[in-house]
């Protein structure tokens, strides 16, 4: 599988809609039993967040195979100190990472994480956060292989 990974910014946000919705649907499959936003509302909110996260040093990595988008990662670079852990004032938060199902198992997730590490090293950012749904064992396993460790467990009681 020959994949090209390129860095981009807010100009590509609208290209991410279908991939975000694929991730949104993946969340629903991996962790059922919750009420999820409909596609349009989910994308509206996520699009606004993407634009906010990309307004500073944040970036998007697009993975293309034969010109077709097969995955992406969106990274927010924060400039505020953490209130709990000793960390640098600049830290990255990987907000989204998706590989389409047909691209999974070929090292594309690892390739995106490698490209994130390269970009963050160029920015001088060493501290990185990433989220995963509690039931997404496959993603959690990949992140743990990359040196991530559980730090926070969010519990929810939603009235909906």
C-alpha positions as CSV (number, residue, x, y, z in Angstrom):
1,X,0.0,0.0,0.0
2,X,1.7,3.2,-1.2
3,X,0.3,6.1,0.9
4,X,1.4,9.8,0.8
5,X,1.0,11.7,4.1
6,X,1.0,15.5,3.8
7,X,0.6,18.3,6.3
8,X,-2.2,20.8,5.8
9,X,-4.1,23.5,7.7
10,X,-7.6,24.9,8.0
11,X,-8.0,25.2,4.3
12,X,-8.7,21.4,4.1
13,X,-11.3,21.2,7.0
14,X,-14.2,20.8,4.7
15,X,-12.5,17.8,3.0
16,X,-12.5,16.0,6.4
17,X,-16.3,15.9,6.7
18,X,-16.7,12.3,5.4
19,X,-13.8,11.0,7.4
20,X,-15.1,12.6,10.6
21,X,-18.5,11.1,10.0
22,X,-16.8,7.7,9.4
23,X,-15.1,8.2,12.8
24,X,-18.4,9.3,14.4
25,X,-20.0,6.1,13.1
26,X,-17.0,4.0,14.3
27,X,-17.6,5.5,17.8
28,X,-21.2,4.3,17.7
29,X,-20.2,0.8,16.7
30,X,-17.3,0.5,19.2
31,X,-19.2,1.9,22.1
32,X,-23.0,1.3,21.7
33,X,-25.5,2.1,24.4
34,X,-25.2,5.8,24.1
35,X,-27.2,8.4,22.3
36,X,-25.1,10.0,19.6
37,X,-25.6,13.3,17.7
38,X,-27.0,13.0,14.2
39,X,-24.4,13.4,11.5
40,X,-25.1,17.0,10.6
41,X,-25.0,18.3,14.1
42,X,-21.9,16.2,14.9
43,X,-20.1,17.6,11.9
44,X,-21.2,21.2,12.6
45,X,-19.7,21.0,16.1
46,X,-16.5,19.2,15.1
47,X,-15.9,21.5,12.1
48,X,-16.0,24.5,14.5
49,X,-13.6,22.7,16.9
50,X,-11.2,21.9,14.0
51,X,-11.1,25.5,12.9
52,X,-10.4,26.6,16.5
53,X,-7.7,24.0,17.0
54,X,-6.0,24.9,13.7
55,X,-5.9,28.6,14.4
56,X,-2.5,28.3,16.1
57,X,0.2,25.8,15.6
58,X,-2.3,22.9,15.1
59,X,-2.1,20.9,11.9
60,X,-3.8,18.2,9.9
61,X,-2.0,15.2,8.3
62,X,-3.8,13.8,5.3
63,X,-3.1,10.3,4.2
64,X,-3.8,9.7,0.5
65,X,-3.6,6.6,-1.6
66,X,-3.9,7.1,-5.4
67,X,-5.3,10.6,-4.6
68,X,-8.1,9.3,-2.3
69,X,-8.2,10.3,1.3
70,X,-7.8,7.1,3.4
71,X,-7.0,8.6,6.7
72,X,-6.1,11.7,8.7
73,X,-4.9,13.0,12.0
74,X,-5.7,16.4,13.5
75,X,-3.4,17.8,16.2
76,X,-4.0,20.8,18.4
77,X,-0.9,22.5,20.0
78,X,-1.8,24.0,23.3
79,X,0.2,26.9,24.8
80,X,-1.2,26.6,28.4
81,X,0.4,24.8,31.3
82,X,-1.2,21.7,32.7
83,X,-2.7,22.1,36.1
84,X,-1.9,18.6,37.4
85,X,1.1,17.1,35.7
86,X,4.6,18.5,35.2
87,X,4.7,19.2,31.5
88,X,6.0,21.8,29.0
89,X,3.8,24.9,28.5
90,X,3.4,23.7,24.9
91,X,1.8,20.3,24.5
92,X,0.0,18.6,21.7
93,X,-3.4,16.9,21.8
94,X,-4.2,14.5,19.0
95,X,-7.9,15.3,18.5
96,X,-8.7,12.9,15.7
97,X,-7.0,10.0,14.1
98,X,-8.8,7.8,11.6
99,X,-7.8,5.2,9.1
100,X,-10.6,4.0,6.8
101,X,-11.4,0.3,7.4
102,X,-9.9,-0.8,4.1
103,X,-6.6,0.8,5.1
104,X,-6.3,-0.7,8.6
105,X,-3.8,-3.3,9.3
106,X,-1.2,-1.9,6.9
107,X,0.7,0.4,9.2
108,X,-1.2,3.5,8.2
109,X,-2.1,4.4,11.8
110,X,1.6,4.0,12.7
111,X,2.6,6.1,9.7
112,X,0.3,8.9,10.8
113,X,1.7,8.7,14.4
114,X,5.2,8.8,13.0
115,X,4.4,11.9,10.9
116,X,2.8,13.5,14.0
117,X,6.0,12.9,16.0
118,X,8.1,14.4,13.2
119,X,6.0,17.5,13.0
120,X,5.9,17.9,16.8
121,X,9.7,17.5,17.0
122,X,10.1,20.3,14.4
123,X,7.8,22.5,16.7
124,X,9.8,21.6,19.8
125,X,6.8,19.9,21.3
126,X,7.4,16.8,23.4
127,X,4.3,16.3,25.5
128,X,1.4,14.7,23.8
129,X,-2.2,13.7,24.8
130,X,-4.5,11.4,22.9
131,X,-8.1,10.3,23.6
132,X,-9.8,7.0,22.8
133,X,-13.2,5.6,23.6
134,X,-13.0,3.3,26.7
135,X,-14.2,0.4,24.6
136,X,-11.8,1.0,21.6
137,X,-9.3,-1.7,22.7
138,X,-7.5,-1.7,19.2
139,X,-6.8,2.0,19.3
140,X,-5.7,1.9,23.0
141,X,-3.4,-0.9,22.2
142,X,-1.7,1.0,19.4
143,X,-1.3,4.1,21.5
144,X,0.2,2.1,24.4
145,X,2.7,0.6,22.0
146,X,3.7,4.2,21.2
147,X,4.4,4.9,24.8
148,X,1.1,6.5,25.8
149,X,-0.2,5.5,29.2
150,X,-3.7,6.0,30.8
151,X,-3.8,9.3,32.6
152,X,-7.4,10.3,33.0
153,X,-10.6,8.3,33.0
154,X,-13.8,10.3,32.1
155,X,-17.0,8.9,33.4
156,X,-20.3,10.2,32.1
157,X,-23.9,10.4,33.3
158,X,-25.9,11.9,30.5
159,X,-29.5,12.7,30.9
160,X,-30.2,12.1,27.2
